[in-house]
Structure formats: C-alpha cells, structure tokens
Amino acid sequence: MSQSLSHRGRLRVGAVSYLNTKPLVFQFQELAPDADLILDVPSRLAQRLANGELDVALIPSIEFFQNPEYTIVSDACIACRGPVLSVKLLSRCPPASIRTLALDEGSRTSVAMVRVLLKQRFGVQPQLSALPLGSEITQTDADAILLIGDRAIHSPEEPFDEIWDLGDEWCRCTDLPFVFAMWTARKGVELGTLETAFEESRNRGMRHLEQIAREEAAAVGLTPDVCHRYLRDNLYFYLGEREQRGLHLFYEEAVKMELAPAEMELRFSGCTHS
C-alpha cells in the first residue's frame, strides 16, 4: 500500500472549517467517496500535512512556501481581487505608530501578510503576541489586532482608530490578487481522480452560492444576504495567471522578511485557469 494512504486505503483531505471554504468542498464527499474530508483551522491543517497525517490539504500560502516538495494540485483556491472582508487589522492608533500587534491564531498567512504590509508601508515591525482562538479582542491591550475568518466579518463593538481590510490593502499596493490558501499535496501522493473532484466541487459550489449562504448564515451569525455577497463579491476561487503572479510576489516579500526559505521553485499542477 502506498505510504500516502491511510490505514484504510483512503486519501486524507484537510480543509478549512470557515465559511470561505464551503464553495470549495460543496458535495465533495459525493465526488470523492474514497477520500476522508477533515475540517480544521488553517495552521493546524498545515501542521498535520507536514506531519504526514494528511495527504492533501487546503493550506495557507505561507505554509506552502515552507516545503519545496509541496505541489499545488488544483486551480481551486481561496483568493481575493479586492476587499476580502474576513481578514482585518483593527488599530487603536495610526498604523505608523503600531508597536504591539495581537495575532489571531487561525492563519499564519494573514499574519505574514499584515507584517509585510506594515513593513512596506510604514517601516513598522511591531512586537507580536497571540490572541488565542476563542478570545475576545477586549482581552488584549495591543495597539492593533489581526482578526481572520468568520468573526472578522462582524463589525467590532469597540471603536478603532483605523480598520484595514487586508485584501483591499494588498491589491491596492500591488495591483495583484492575494491568494490565501490552495489545495496542496505532499510528495509522492497519488491523487487519482482527486484533482477532478476539487475542480468539480468548486464549480458546483459556485453554482450554489445562495444555497450555501442560507445553510451557513446562522452558524456564523450573519444574514444569508451578507453571506451570499461575501462569497460572491469578496472571494475569488480560481488560481489563474494573475493569482499565481500575486502568489510569487507574496513569496518574494516573505523571503525578504525571513518568513520563508529563499530560492524555492513554486510548483503548480492542474492550474490552467486564466
């Protein structure tokens, strides 16, 4: 039996448990009955893929940069071409004055992204602290807070001096999209029909955004209309040529800040969407 398979001979596929992933895994189990779909937060998915507990996972782009043997195996991804709504920097002071930054523990890519933007725009490299999963923003006195995922969509009760939508900030600064997560495989994994399943699951999800919004709205505390507009207008689910250029740029900036190893060749498979 291949080392890439679990003890039952099934591929282990990890996906993010946020609203933004629902279109990518819509009817996935129907399309890939021989795979086990495991939901978790991005940082833990990356660790489980690195440990060999998963065969393929939707991991943060910063984690993809850490292993030269990883390959992107689908043009289904989570990206944005403007405001993303679900990744925000909440600052209690002007951004140029940020000295301490509390980081949502859910995603290492967003952490790298905000550090790159603060350094590029203001030369700021704040002291970092963790905002544990489940903690309220009132539990930290940091100058600024990075929030990601479903709770970042909600308007904060506390007044802030400035709120950045990091997707919007990145796209304005670079004139390129930002790629948050991609389907990534470990070396030696035999995907079989999994690449087709990823693509078809995404395509079905795109055709059923209103249904997904209705089904998920209550769980994230938003109206179906807000959920639908978020999925339709704020996210982009295709890893096209411009997205790949944006990913390369993010890699280059991460290397400059020693957040990724230098001289990696980013490996793509099944990414033909323009």
HUPE-V146358 format. One record per residue. N is the residue number from 0. RES is the residue in three letters. SS is DSSP state (A for helix, B for strand, O for the rest). Layout:
n:N res:RES ss:SS
n:N res:RES ss:SS
This chain:
n:0 res:MET ss:O
n:1 res:SER ss:O
n:2 res:GLN ss:O
n:3 res:SER ss:O
n:4 res:LEU ss:O
n:5 res:SER ss:O
n:6 res:HIS ss:O
n:7 res:ARG ss:O
n:8 res:GLY ss:O
n:9 res:ARG ss:O
n:10 res:LEU ss:B
n:11 res:ARG ss:B
n:12 res:VAL ss:B
n:13 res:GLY ss:B
n:14 res:ALA ss:B
n:15 res:VAL ss:B
n:16 res:SER ss:O
n:17 res:TYR ss:O
n:18 res:LEU ss:A
n:19 res:ASN ss:A
n:20 res:THR ss:A
n:21 res:LYS ss:A
n:22 res:PRO ss:A
n:23 res:LEU ss:A
n:24 res:VAL ss:O
n:25 res:PHE ss:O
n:26 res:GLN ss:O
n:27 res:PHE ss:A
n:28 res:GLN ss:A
n:29 res:GLU ss:A
n:30 res:LEU ss:A
n:31 res:ALA ss:O
n:32 res:PRO ss:O
n:33 res:ASP ss:O
n:34 res:ALA ss:B
n:35 res:ASP ss:B
n:36 res:LEU ss:B
n:37 res:ILE ss:B
n:38 res:LEU ss:B
n:39 res:ASP ss:B
n:40 res:VAL ss:O
n:41 res:PRO ss:A
n:42 res:SER ss:A
n:43 res:ARG ss:A
n:44 res:LEU ss:A
n:45 res:ALA ss:A
n:46 res:GLN ss:A
n:47 res:ARG ss:A
n:48 res:LEU ss:A
n:49 res:ALA ss:A
n:50 res:ASN ss:O
n:51 res:GLY ss:O
n:52 res:GLU ss:O
n:53 res:LEU ss:O
n:54 res:ASP ss:O
n:55 res:VAL ss:B
n:56 res:ALA ss:B
n:57 res:LEU ss:B
n:58 res:ILE ss:B
n:59 res:PRO ss:B
n:60 res:SER ss:A
n:61 res:ILE ss:A
n:62 res:GLU ss:A
n:63 res:PHE ss:A
n:64 res:PHE ss:O
n:65 res:GLN ss:O
n:66 res:ASN ss:O
n:67 res:PRO ss:O
n:68 res:GLU ss:O
n:69 res:TYR ss:O
n:70 res:THR ss:B
n:71 res:ILE ss:B
n:72 res:VAL ss:B
n:73 res:SER ss:B
n:74 res:ASP ss:B
n:75 res:ALA ss:B
n:76 res:CYS ss:B
n:77 res:ILE ss:B
n:78 res:ALA ss:B
n:79 res:CYS ss:B
n:80 res:ARG ss:O
n:81 res:GLY ss:O
n:82 res:PRO ss:O
n:83 res:VAL ss:O
n:84 res:LEU ss:O
n:85 res:SER ss:O
n:86 res:VAL ss:B
n:87 res:LYS ss:B
n:88 res:LEU ss:B
n:89 res:LEU ss:B
n:90 res:SER ss:B
n:91 res:ARG ss:O
n:92 res:CYS ss:O
n:93 res:PRO ss:O
n:94 res:PRO ss:A
n:95 res:ALA ss:A
n:96 res:SER ss:A
n:97 res:ILE ss:O
n:98 res:ARG ss:O
n:99 res:THR ss:B
n:100 res:LEU ss:B
n:101 res:ALA ss:B
n:102 res:LEU ss:B
n:103 res:ASP ss:B
n:104 res:GLU ss:O
n:105 res:GLY ss:O
n:106 res:SER ss:O
n:107 res:ARG ss:A
n:108 res:THR ss:A
n:109 res:SER ss:A
n:110 res:VAL ss:A
n:111 res:ALA ss:A
n:112 res:MET ss:A
n:113 res:VAL ss:A
n:114 res:ARG ss:A
n:115 res:VAL ss:A
n:116 res:LEU ss:A
n:117 res:LEU ss:A
n:118 res:LYS ss:A
n:119 res:GLN ss:A
n:120 res:ARG ss:A
n:121 res:PHE ss:A
n:122 res:GLY ss:O
n:123 res:VAL ss:O
n:124 res:GLN ss:O
n:125 res:PRO ss:O
n:126 res:GLN ss:B
n:127 res:LEU ss:B
n:128 res:SER ss:B
n:129 res:ALA ss:B
n:130 res:LEU ss:B
n:131 res:PRO ss:O
n:132 res:LEU ss:O
n:133 res:GLY ss:O
n:134 res:SER ss:O
n:135 res:GLU ss:O
n:136 res:ILE ss:A
n:137 res:THR ss:A
n:138 res:GLN ss:A
n:139 res:THR ss:O
n:140 res:ASP ss:O
n:141 res:ALA ss:O
n:142 res:ASP ss:O
n:143 res:ALA ss:B
n:144 res:ILE ss:B
n:145 res:LEU ss:B
n:146 res:LEU ss:B
n:147 res:ILE ss:B
n:148 res:GLY ss:O
n:149 res:ASP ss:A
n:150 res:ARG ss:A
n:151 res:ALA ss:A
n:152 res:ILE ss:A
n:153 res:HIS ss:O
n:154 res:SER ss:O
n:155 res:PRO ss:O
n:156 res:GLU ss:O
n:157 res:GLU ss:O
n:158 res:PRO ss:O
n:159 res:PHE ss:O
n:160 res:ASP ss:O
n:161 res:GLU ss:B
n:162 res:ILE ss:B
n:163 res:TRP ss:B
n:164 res:ASP ss:B
n:165 res:LEU ss:A
n:166 res:GLY ss:A
n:167 res:ASP ss:A
n:168 res:GLU ss:A
n:169 res:TRP ss:A
n:170 res:CYS ss:A
n:171 res:ARG ss:A
n:172 res:CYS ss:A
n:173 res:THR ss:A
n:174 res:ASP ss:O
n:175 res:LEU ss:O
n:176 res:PRO ss:O
n:177 res:PHE ss:B
n:178 res:VAL ss:B
n:179 res:PHE ss:B
n:180 res:ALA ss:B
n:181 res:MET ss:B
n:182 res:TRP ss:B
n:183 res:THR ss:B
n:184 res:ALA ss:B
n:185 res:ARG ss:O
n:186 res:LYS ss:O
n:187 res:GLY ss:O
n:188 res:VAL ss:O
n:189 res:GLU ss:O
n:190 res:LEU ss:O
n:191 res:GLY ss:O
n:192 res:THR ss:O
n:193 res:LEU ss:A
n:194 res:GLU ss:A
n:195 res:THR ss:A
n:196 res:ALA ss:A
n:197 res:PHE ss:A
n:198 res:GLU ss:A
n:199 res:GLU ss:A
n:200 res:SER ss:A
n:201 res:ARG ss:A
n:202 res:ASN ss:A
n:203 res:ARG ss:A
n:204 res:GLY ss:A
n:205 res:MET ss:A
n:206 res:ARG ss:A
n:207 res:HIS ss:O
n:208 res:LEU ss:A
n:209 res:GLU ss:A
n:210 res:GLN ss:A
n:211 res:ILE ss:A
n:212 res:ALA ss:A
n:213 res:ARG ss:A
n:214 res:GLU ss:A
n:215 res:GLU ss:A
n:216 res:ALA ss:A
n:217 res:ALA ss:A
n:218 res:ALA ss:A
n:219 res:VAL ss:A
n:220 res:GLY ss:O
n:221 res:LEU ss:O
n:222 res:THR ss:O
n:223 res:PRO ss:A
n:224 res:ASP ss:A
n:225 res:VAL ss:A
n:226 res:CYS ss:A
n:227 res:HIS ss:A
n:228 res:ARG ss:A
n:229 res:TYR ss:A
n:230 res:LEU ss:A
n:231 res:ARG ss:A
n:232 res:ASP ss:A
n:233 res:ASN ss:A
n:234 res:LEU ss:O
n:235 res:TYR ss:B
n:236 res:PHE ss:B
n:237 res:TYR ss:B
n:238 res:LEU ss:O
n:239 res:GLY ss:O
n:240 res:GLU ss:A
n:241 res:ARG ss:A
n:242 res:GLU ss:A
n:243 res:GLN ss:A
n:244 res:ARG ss:A
n:245 res:GLY ss:A
n:246 res:LEU ss:A
n:247 res:HIS ss:A
n:248 res:LEU ss:A
n:249 res:PHE ss:A
n:250 res:TYR ss:A
n:251 res:GLU ss:A
n:252 res:GLU ss:A
n:253 res:ALA ss:A
n:254 res:VAL ss:A
n:255 res:LYS ss:A
n:256 res:MET ss:O
n:257 res:GLU ss:O
n:258 res:LEU ss:O
n:259 res:ALA ss:O
n:260 res:PRO ss:O
n:261 res:ALA ss:O
n:262 res:GLU ss:O
n:263 res:MET ss:O
n:264 res:GLU ss:O
n:265 res:LEU ss:O
n:266 res:ARG ss:O
n:267 res:PHE ss:B
n:268 res:SER ss:O
n:269 res:GLY ss:O
n:270 res:CYS ss:O
n:271 res:THR ss:O
n:272 res:HIS ss:O
n:273 res:SER ss:O
